[in-house]
Structure formats: C-alpha cells, structure tokens
Amino acid sequence: MILVVEDNPTIRLVIRKTLEKEGFEVIDAENGSVAVNMIKNRKPELIISDIVMPEMDGFELVTRIRKGFNDPLTPFIFVTVKDEVEDYIQGYELGADDYIAKPFQSEKLVSKVKKRLKRAKIIREFLERKRDKISLGDVGFMYIADAIKSTEKTIELSIKSRGNIGYVYFKNGEVEKVKYSNNKGKDALSRLLILKEGEIIRK
C-alpha cells in the first residue's frame, strides 16, 4: 500500500490515479498530521509527500516517520516544486530517499516508485536474513550501510567486486572495521561507496 500526502486535491488525485492504474493500492492524506494518524493503523510500503503543507509539512512528517515510528526502511519520496539545493540536502538528511519535481511525467513517478520498492524489499530481506547475498547493481553499498546504521544492527559483510575482496564489520549500526583490497579505514570505505558491480555477502 502506498500513502500519498499532498494538500492540493488535484495533484493528490492525479498521483493516486496514476499509481492505481499500475495496480498499486493507494490511500491519501491532505497533510502530514492526517498522514501520521493514518499510519498508526496502516503501515504503508512507500510514502509520497509534498513538502509545503498546512499543519505538518513534509520535513516534519519524514522526521516523525523515521524517529517517532522508528521506521527507517520505508521508502519516502518528496514531490515538490522546490528545487533549491538546501531543500534536497535537508530532505535527505532527515531520511527522504528521493525527489520528483512538479510538474512530473507519470512514467517517471511510476519508475521511481517501482525502483524504491524493489530496493527496499531487497534490503529488508537482507537484514532479516531471508537472503544472504545481494548484487551491488541492485543495491549500492551506501544504501545497505544507511539501513544498518538506522537499525543499529551488528553485522559483518564481505564485499567482492572485480577481483577485489573486502569486509565491513558494523557494531550497533556503526562501522567498526573496514578493509577493501589494499585499503583500510576511510580509504576503504570511500572505495566501497562508489562500487556499482559485485556482490555483498552477509556472514
């Protein structure tokens, strides 16, 4: 189920109808305050939200989701007319996963939703040990590291890419030891963050 949070009823309806045509179940809310009350009863698989709204804006909503509901893995996409760099940075720092600017193409919105749902499913299964191996082409190391940090898990990972081997040990969500190829510490971590090929294996 996808939750759409938008104070403009026309835009809210357009987003809802676009997603329903793709087979998604959709519920909607006119602001963050209404959305928070809805989430208490139904947990969405993904949230799409405007930023500027009455009563509770998008920034406060994503903060409540990530901290108040202790929900770090549900994808959160901002739909907004704002394009200032500061807004993008603030949204990501608070826990947003992606942005799409108004006006938007329906195909682009659907593509982002499907991509984020797929990534979230892989990460959740990986953390729940339903799968012990993931492709760096599907989920970059950065997203796995962020998920581990937010869930405060203690995990050891092995990374293989283009003949190079490395490992990362997370203790309570924080990187304690890391090595990749001939690099250690921050240098190794920097290399891991840009990998786009290979696999991550949970030990």
N, C-alpha and C positions, 0 to 999 in steps of 0.2 A: 504494500500500500504506500502511495506517495502523498505527502502533505504539501499543499500549495498555500503559501501565506502571502497575500497581496491585497492592499487596501483598494486598488482600482478594480471594480467589479468586472469591467470589460476584459481587462488583461487577465484577471483571475479565471474568467470563463474560457478565454482563448487557450490558456495553458492547460486547463482541465480537459477541455475537449480534444486538444492535440494529443495528450497522453492517453486518454481513454480510447482514442482511435487505434492506438498501438497496443491495446489490451491491458493497460495498467488500471488498477483500482485507484481512484483518486478521491481525497477529501480536501476541503479547503477552509481557510480562515481569513478574516479581514484584517487581522493584525497579530502581533506576537503574543499578546495577552490571551486572546482566544485560542491561539495555537497551543500554548502551554497547557491550558485546561483540557484540550482535546488529547494531548499526548499522555496525560495522566491515565487515560482509559484505553488508548490505542497507540501502539508503538509503530511509527512509520519505518519503512525500509529506506526512504530517502526524503529529504526536505528541500523544497524550492522556496526561496523567500525574497521579497523585496527588502530594501534597506530602510528607506524613509517611510515610516508608517506611524499613525497615531497610537497612543497608549504604550506600546512597546515596539521599538524599531528592530530591524534585523540584527544589528550588532548585539543588542541585549538578548534577543532570542537565541542566537547561536551560543552566547555565553551561558545562558540558562541550560541549554541542551547539554553542553559539554561539561559543565560543572554541577549544576543543580540536579540534573538527572543522571549524572555520571555515565554519559553515553558518548564515548569517543569515536565510535566506529561508523555511526550512521552518516552517510554522505550528506553534505549540506551545500547547496548551490545558491548563490545570490543572483537574482535577476534585477538589474538596476540600470538607470540612465547615467549613473555616476561613473566617470572614467578616470578620476584623479588617482594618481599612484598611491597617495596616502590611504584612500579608501580600500584599495586592493590589499595593501600591506596590513592594514588594521583587521580586515576580514580574515585573512589567512592566519594572523597571529591569534585571533580569537577562536579559530577552529573551522573556518569555512574551507571547503575543498575546491571550489571552482566558481567562476563567474560567467554570466552571459549578459551581454548588454542589450538594452531595448533601443530600437526595435530589433527583434531577432527573427531568424528563419526557423520555422517549425522543425525542419530536418536537423538543424544544429542543436536545438534543445533536446530532441529525442536522442541524438547521438551522444550528447554529454550524459544524459540520464542513464542510458544503457551502459556506457563506459564506466561510470562511477558505481553502478550497481554490481557490475561484474567484478571490479576491483575490490569492492567491499566484501563480496561473497568469498573471494579467494583469501583475503586477509583474515576474515573471521574463521574460515575453515582451517587456515594455517595455525592460528592462535589456539584454536580448540582441538588441535591435533587430529583433525579429520583428513588432513593431508600433511605430509612431512616434507614436500618438495614443491617449490614454485618457480616459474620462469621469470627471469628479470625482464623479459619482453612484455609480460603481462602486468607485473607489479614491480616498480623500481624499489631499490633498497631503501630510499628515503621514506616511502610510504610504510614499509614494514617497520622501520626504526621509529617513526612517529607513533604507529599503533602500539608498539611495545612500550614506548615511553608513557603513553597515555593510560595504558592498562597496568603499568608498573609490574610487568611480569619479569621473572628471572629465566632467561633463555640463552642457549648457546647455538649459534648459527654457523654453518660452513658455507662459504661462497666460492663458486667455481666459474671462471669466465676466461675464454680464450687461452686456455692452458695455465692460467694463474689460479692459485688457491689462497683462500684466506679464511679467517674466522672472526666472529664478534661474540663477546660474552656480555650480556646485559644482566645487571643485578638490580632488581626492583625498578626496572624500566630505564636505568641509566647505563650507558656504555662504560664498562669497567676495563675490558681488554679488547684490543683490536689489532689484527695483522692482515695484510694483503700483499702477496708477492714478497718483495723485499722491504716493504714499508710497515711501520708501526705507528700507533697513536693517531694524531690528527692527520698526518700524511696518508695513512692507510684509509682512514675514514673518508677523506676527501675523494680518493680514488673510487671507493665503493659507491659513493653518492651519484657518480656520473655513469656508472655501468648500465648498459642497455641490453647486453647479451649475457647468457649464462643462467645459472640457477642458484637458488638459496635452499639449503637443506637444514632442517631442524634436527639437532642431535638429541 
